[in-house]
């Protein structure tokens, strides 16, 4: 059983590509489909057309195979990224009591690496496809995808047959980078919170560079800009920075640090907010940007699929066109018997009837002949006499009745016409004999003369014949 696709997505993109390789429909079918839809926008029409014809794909859907692979890949490596982040955080926060946990190590991993990763992502977006090819080699995800293709769940997919352009592949890759990086940072954040809750950790900072406490505190204050106004306790004070500065000389910590060990744990608030803001919050913003870029690129690629431009053209072009530069002229027949109606081309009818036409055929005729009407109904054919009478009873105003010119008028038709003319609410009835759709509804003279001779026997001032 095929699942219906009602919105633009990676699934609908792959489904449409697969459907167009096996079925594209005829101009008549596609135009009829388009004019029967309320939403006439090309994208909406394509998605509805896909939904209507998806059953024509008798083999398994490529989209299901690829999305299955994508789900397994994302679940597996998403979990690994989360666990790697947690274990990394646990290792960085390991505290033996002999020396404090170096804050600089934590900042490099919790803030520095995410910012570097997002900078590379930003450059990939700005520099286009060449940029992403260069910077993708710095991401472990690039090498993971190469390895994953050899796993059992990926062997059923022919990646070379997927219609992914370089541009679309770029945005898919960038989206995955943001997701897995977010999960890695989430693991770090959870490790920090759990270690703070379960252990009494003393933090400090030490570096070979000649950095004094005041300069380091100024840097930390700048990093704290997003939250320092509403959470000042998460901004390390100059006193804390000076107190937690230590040097790796000798086997013992400074006596002053030991006496103030209880104050060194205050660093955790800053570390938590820095991780939450830069590694999680900013990463989420980057994911939203890449998701928007992916959607925009997907929409562009959707219209570039082979066969889509032809399909849209058939949606928008009437199947046949009998519009003339000249005004419509009515046939000159016996005016004493058949009343000639107004010769105005733009005459608007209250109702259009089709004798032995289906609703779909009437829709195509109305689209091709560009005749305005508030309502259309099919009469004769599969309709019962009772159904036709119910329709006739509701008619009023000016009525246009389409008939098939190549079918001579039968007694059933003449009885129906007589009932229509007897309706006092009807002002006029125009008969419009039509030729075949293959001949653009043009009829030949012999067929027309048969209809005229038959209609001359009808004595009604309401009756007219039009040549469309």
C-alpha positions in Angstrom: 0.0 0.0 0.0 1.4 3.4 -1.0 1.3 6.3 1.4 -0.1 9.6 0.1 2.1 12.6 -0.2 0.4 15.9 0.4 3.2 18.3 1.0 6.7 19.1 -0.4 9.2 16.9 1.3 12.2 14.6 0.4 9.7 11.8 0.0 7.4 13.7 -2.4 10.5 14.7 -4.4 11.8 11.2 -4.8 8.2 9.8 -5.5 7.6 12.3 -8.2 11.0 11.5 -9.8 10.1 7.8 -9.8 6.6 8.3 -11.1 7.7 10.5 -14.0 10.0 7.8 -15.2 7.0 5.5 -15.8 4.0 7.7 -16.2 3.3 11.2 -17.2 -0.3 11.2 -18.3 -1.9 12.7 -21.5 -2.6 16.4 -22.1 -6.3 15.7 -21.8 -6.0 13.9 -18.5 -3.6 16.5 -17.0 -5.7 19.5 -18.1 -8.9 17.9 -16.8 -7.1 17.2 -13.5 -5.9 20.8 -13.2 -9.2 22.6 -13.9 -11.0 20.3 -11.4 -8.7 21.5 -8.6 -9.4 24.5 -6.4 -5.8 25.4 -5.9 -4.3 26.3 -9.2 -0.7 27.0 -8.0 1.8 24.8 -9.8 3.4 23.3 -6.7 0.0 22.4 -5.2 -1.1 20.9 -8.5 2.0 18.8 -8.8 1.6 17.4 -5.3 -2.1 16.6 -5.8 -1.3 15.0 -9.2 1.4 12.9 -7.5 -1.0 11.8 -4.8 -3.6 10.9 -7.4 -1.2 8.8 -9.5 1.2 7.4 -7.0 -0.6 4.0 -7.2 0.8 3.6 -10.7 4.2 2.8 -9.2 4.0 -0.9 -8.9 7.5 -1.5 -7.6 8.8 -0.5 -4.1 9.2 3.2 -3.6 12.8 4.6 -3.8 11.8 7.1 -1.2 10.9 4.4 1.4 14.3 2.7 0.9 16.2 6.0 1.2 14.2 7.3 4.2 14.6 3.9 5.9 18.4 4.2 5.4 18.3 7.8 6.5 16.3 7.0 9.7 18.7 4.1 10.6 21.7 6.2 9.9 20.4 9.2 11.9 19.3 7.1 14.8 22.5 5.1 15.0 25.0 8.0 14.7 22.8 10.4 16.6 22.9 8.1 19.6 26.7 7.6 19.1 27.1 11.4 18.9 25.2 11.8 22.1 27.2 9.1 23.9 30.5 10.5 22.6 29.6 13.9 23.9 28.6 12.5 27.3 31.8 10.4 27.6 33.9 13.4 26.5 32.3 15.6 29.1 32.8 12.9 31.7 36.5 12.6 30.9 37.1 16.4 30.9 35.3 16.7 34.3 37.1 13.8 36.0 38.4 15.2 39.3 40.8 13.4 41.5 41.2 16.2 44.0 44.9 16.7 43.3 44.3 19.6 41.0 41.3 21.5 39.7 39.5 20.8 36.4 41.0 23.2 33.9 38.2 25.6 32.6 40.2 26.3 29.4 40.0 22.7 28.3 36.2 22.8 28.8 35.8 26.0 27.0 37.7 24.8 24.0 35.5 21.7 23.7 32.2 23.1 24.8 32.4 26.5 23.1 35.5 26.6 20.8 34.8 23.5 18.7 31.1 24.2 18.2 31.9 27.8 17.1 34.6 26.5 14.7 32.1 23.9 13.3 29.4 26.6 12.8 32.0 28.9 11.1 32.8 26.1 8.6 29.1 25.5 8.0 28.6 29.3 7.4 31.4 29.4 4.9 30.0 26.3 3.2 26.6 28.1 2.8 28.3 31.3 1.5 30.8 29.7 -0.8 28.4 27.3 -2.5 29.1 23.8 -3.6 32.9 24.2 -3.8 33.0 25.4 -0.2 31.0 22.5 1.1 33.3 20.0 -0.8 36.3 21.5 0.9 35.0 21.9 4.4 33.1 18.6 4.5 36.5 16.8 4.8 36.9 18.4 8.2 33.7 16.7 9.5 33.7 13.1 10.7 30.3 12.8 9.2 31.8 12.8 5.7 33.8 9.7 6.4 31.0 8.0 8.3 28.7 8.3 5.3 31.4 6.6 3.1 31.6 3.7 5.6 27.9 3.4 6.1 27.2 2.7 2.5 28.8 -0.7 2.9 26.5 -1.7 5.8 23.7 -4.2 5.1 20.8 -1.7 5.4 22.4 0.6 2.8 23.1 -2.0 0.1 19.5 -2.1 -1.2 19.8 1.6 -2.4 21.3 2.6 -5.7 22.6 6.0 -4.6 23.7 6.8 -8.2 20.1 6.7 -9.4 18.8 9.1 -6.8 18.1 12.6 -8.4 20.2 14.5 -5.8 22.0 17.4 -7.3 25.2 18.8 -5.8 23.2 21.7 -4.3 20.6 19.5 -2.7 23.2 17.1 -1.3 25.0 20.1 0.2 22.0 21.1 2.2 21.2 17.5 3.3 24.8 17.2 4.5 24.8 20.5 6.4 21.5 19.6 8.1 23.0 16.4 9.4 26.1 18.2 10.6 24.0 20.5 12.7 21.9 17.6 14.2 24.8 15.4 15.1 26.8 18.4 16.5 23.8 19.4 18.6 23.5 15.9 20.0 27.3 15.9 20.8 27.0 19.2 22.7 23.8 17.9 24.4 25.9 15.0 25.7 28.5 17.4 27.0 25.8 19.5 28.7 24.2 16.5 30.4 27.6 15.3 31.6 28.3 18.7 33.1 25.0 18.8 35.0 25.2 15.2 36.2 28.8 15.6 37.4 28.0 18.8 39.2 25.1 17.1 41.0 27.0 13.9 41.9 30.5 15.3 42.7 32.1 18.3 44.4 34.3 19.7 41.6 36.8 22.5 41.9 37.5 24.4 38.8 40.5 26.5 37.9 42.4 27.8 34.9 45.9 27.5 33.7 47.7 28.4 30.5 51.3 28.7 29.3 50.3 32.0 27.6 51.0 35.2 29.5 47.4 36.0 30.4 46.5 37.9 33.6 43.3 37.4 35.6 41.9 40.8 34.5 42.3 40.1 30.8 40.8 36.6 31.2 37.9 37.9 33.1 37.2 40.5 30.4 37.1 37.7 27.8 34.7 35.7 30.0 32.5 38.7 30.5 32.3 39.2 26.7 31.3 35.5 26.3 28.6 36.1 29.0 27.0 39.0 27.1 23.9 37.0 26.1 22.9 36.2 29.7 24.9 38.5 32.0 22.0 41.0 32.4 19.4 38.5 33.6 21.8 35.9 35.2 24.8 37.8 36.6 25.7 35.0 39.0 26.7 33.0 35.9 29.4 35.5 35.0 32.8 34.8 36.8 33.9 37.7 38.9 37.4 39.1 38.9 37.9 37.7 42.4 36.9 34.2 41.3 39.1 34.3 38.2 42.1 35.5 40.2 41.4 33.0 43.0 41.2 30.0 40.5 44.4 30.8 38.6 46.9 28.0 39.2 50.3 27.0 37.9 51.7 23.5 37.3 54.8 24.0 39.4 55.5 21.6 42.1 53.3 18.8 43.3 51.0 20.9 45.5 48.4 23.5 44.8 48.6 27.0 46.0 47.6 27.2 49.7 45.2 30.0 49.0 43.3 27.9 46.5 43.0 25.0 49.0 41.6 27.3 51.6 39.0 28.6 49.1 38.2 25.3 47.4 34.5 25.7 48.2 34.3 28.8 46.0 35.9 27.2 42.9 32.8 25.2 42.1 31.0 28.5 41.2 32.4 28.1 37.6 29.8 25.5 36.7 27.1 28.2 36.2 29.2 29.9 33.6 30.2 26.7 31.9 26.6 25.5 31.8 25.3 28.8 30.3 28.2 28.9 27.8 27.4 25.4 26.6 23.7 26.0 26.5 24.0 29.3 24.6 26.8 28.7 22.1 26.8 24.9 21.6 23.0 24.3 21.9 21.1 27.5 21.3 23.3 28.8 18.5 23.4 25.4 16.9 19.7 25.2 16.9 19.6 28.5 15.0 22.1 27.1 12.5 19.9 24.0 12.0 16.9 26.3 11.3 18.9 28.2 8.7 20.1 25.0 7.0 16.5 23.6 7.1 15.2 26.7 5.4 18.0 26.4 2.8 17.2 22.8 2.3 13.5 23.5 1.8 14.2 26.3 -0.7 16.7 24.1 -2.7 14.2 21.2 -2.6 11.5 23.3 -4.1 13.8 24.5 -6.8 14.9 20.9 -7.6 11.3 19.8 -7.6 10.5 22.0 -10.6 13.7 20.9 -12.4 12.8 17.2 -12.4 12.6 15.8 -15.9 9.0 16.0 -17.2 7.8 18.6 -14.6 7.9 21.5 -17.0 5.8 19.6 -19.6 3.4 18.6 -16.9 2.9 22.2 -15.7 2.4 23.4 -19.3 -0.3 20.8 -19.8 -1.9 21.9 -16.5 -2.1 25.5 -17.8 -2.9 25.0 -21.5 -6.5 24.1 -22.6 -6.6 20.7 -24.2 -8.3 22.2 -27.3 -9.0 25.8 -28.2 -11.8 26.9 -30.6 -11.6 30.6 -29.7 -11.9 32.8 -32.7 -11.0 36.5 -33.3 -14.5 36.9 -34.7 -17.7 37.2 -32.8 -19.8 34.1 -32.5 -22.5 34.0 -35.2 -25.7 32.0 -35.0 -26.8 29.9 -37.9 -29.4 31.4 -40.2 -32.3 29.0 -40.1 -36.0 29.4 -40.4 -36.6 32.5 -38.2 -40.4 32.0 -38.1 -39.9 28.7 -36.3 -36.6 29.0 -34.4 -35.8 32.2 -32.5 -32.3 33.6 -33.1 -30.8 34.6 -29.8 -28.4 37.6 -29.3 -25.2 37.2 -31.3 -23.0 38.5 -28.4 -20.0 36.2 -27.9 -19.7 36.9 -24.2 -23.3 36.0 -23.4 -23.4 34.4 -20.0 -25.7 31.5 -19.3 -27.2 30.5 -16.0 -26.8 26.8 -16.8 -24.9 24.7 -19.3 -26.3 21.2 -20.0 -24.6 18.4 -21.8 -26.6 15.8 -23.5 -24.9 12.4 -23.1 -21.7 14.1 -21.9 -19.9 13.2 -18.6 -19.1 15.8 -16.0 -15.4 15.5 -16.9 -16.2 16.1 -20.6 -18.3 19.1 -19.8 -15.4 20.5 -17.7 -13.0 20.2 -20.7 -15.6 21.7 -23.1 -16.2 24.7 -20.8 -12.4 25.2 -20.4 -11.9 25.0 -24.2 -14.8 27.1 -25.4 -14.5 29.7 -22.6 -18.3 30.0 -22.1 -19.4 31.4 -18.8 -22.0 29.7 -16.7 -23.0 29.6 -13.1 -23.8 25.9 -13.2 -23.3 22.8 -15.4 -25.2 19.5 -15.5 -25.1 16.3 -17.4 -28.4 15.0 -18.8 -29.3 11.9 -20.7 -26.7 9.1 -21.0 -26.6 7.2 -17.7 -29.1 9.5 -16.0 -32.6 8.2 -15.4 -35.7 10.0 -16.5 -36.4 11.0 -12.9 -32.9 12.5 -12.5 -33.3 14.5 -15.7 -36.7 15.8 -14.6 -35.3 16.9 -11.2 -32.6 18.9 -13.1 -35.1 20.4 -15.5 -37.3 21.6 -12.6 -34.4 23.6 -11.2 -33.5 25.4 -14.4 -34.1 29.1 -15.0 -32.8 32.0 -17.1 -30.7 31.3 -20.2 -29.7 27.7 -20.9 -27.0 26.4 -23.2 -27.4 22.7 -24.3 -24.4 20.9 -25.8 -25.1 18.0 -28.0 -22.9 15.6 -30.0 -23.3 16.7 -33.7 -22.3 13.2 -35.0 -25.2 11.6 -33.1 -28.6 12.3 -34.8 -31.3 13.6 -32.4 -33.3 10.8 -30.8 -36.8 10.8 -29.5 -35.4 10.8 -25.9 -33.6 14.0 -26.7 -36.6 15.6 -28.3 -38.7 14.7 -25.2 -36.1 16.2 -22.9 -36.0 19.4 -25.1 -39.7 19.7 -25.0 -39.7 19.4 -21.2 -37.0 22.1 -20.9 -39.0 24.5 -23.2 -42.1 23.9 -21.1 -40.4 25.2 -18.0 -41.7 28.7 -17.5 -38.6 29.8 -15.6 -36.4 29.4 -18.6 -36.0 32.4 -20.9 -34.1 30.8 -23.7 -32.5 27.5 -24.8 -29.5 27.5 -27.1 -28.5 24.3 -28.8 -24.8 23.9 -29.5 -23.9 20.9 -31.6 -20.2 19.9 -31.1 -17.8 17.8 -33.1 -15.3 15.3 -31.6 -12.6 16.5 -29.2 -10.0 15.1 -31.6 -11.3 17.6 -34.2 -11.4 20.5 -31.7 -15.2 20.2 -31.4 -15.7 21.2 -35.1 -18.6 19.6 -36.7 -19.2 18.8 -40.4 -22.0 20.3 -42.5 -23.8 17.0 -43.0 -24.2 16.4 -39.3 -25.3 20.0 -38.7 -27.9 19.9 -41.4 -29.5 16.8 -39.8 -29.8 18.7 -36.5 -31.2 21.8 -38.1 -33.9 19.9 -40.0 -35.0 18.1 -36.8 -35.0 21.3 -34.7 -37.1 23.1 -37.3 -40.0 20.9 -36.2 -39.9 22.5 -32.7 -42.3 25.4 -32.4 -40.9 27.6 -29.6 -39.7 31.2 -29.4 -37.2 30.2 -26.7 -35.2 27.9 -29.0 -32.0 29.0 -30.8 -29.0 27.2 -32.4 -25.5 28.5 -31.9 -22.3 27.6 -33.9 -19.3 27.5 -31.6 
